[in-house]
Amino acid sequence: MLDKSIDGALLALRKGLIRGGGEGLEHVKALLALRRVAMPRVLPAKPADTARRNVMRRLVLAALRDGPKGLRELVAYVSARRPELAPAAAYRRTEQAIQKLRMAGLVVREERMRRGVWRLGG
């Protein structure tokens, strides 16, 4: 096994022990020190990904199955079903999903009483 492979495995083990807890961190640090490997700072683990594939798309389409809705109504629908999203993130992601659905021809915008509403296209 190459030295850099061993060093990489030890660094990965150190990161896993720091982030997930467990025993043996001191031993791994000692091995890295003996091998004269620099130990970079380990950042906390990233939160669970809230941007799962097609989730926003499905939510927006489900909301529009009940009838045409404005952007604020769509954001309220999304926020109720995705409480982990901050309000600004819910608004931004809903807007992005609407634009992608519009470009795919799945939704269209109608002008009603000086404000636009979105409905299913086709």
MOKAMO-V279343 format. One record per helix or strand. SS is the DSSP state (H for helix, E for strand). FROM is the first residue (numbers start at 1). LEN is the number of residues. Records with the same first field share a line. If there is no record, write none. Layout:
# MOKAMO-V279343
SS = FROM-LEN + FROM-LEN
This chain:
# MOKAMO-V279343
H = 3-18 + 25-10 + 55-11 + 71-11 + 87-17
E = 69-1 + 107-6 + 115-6
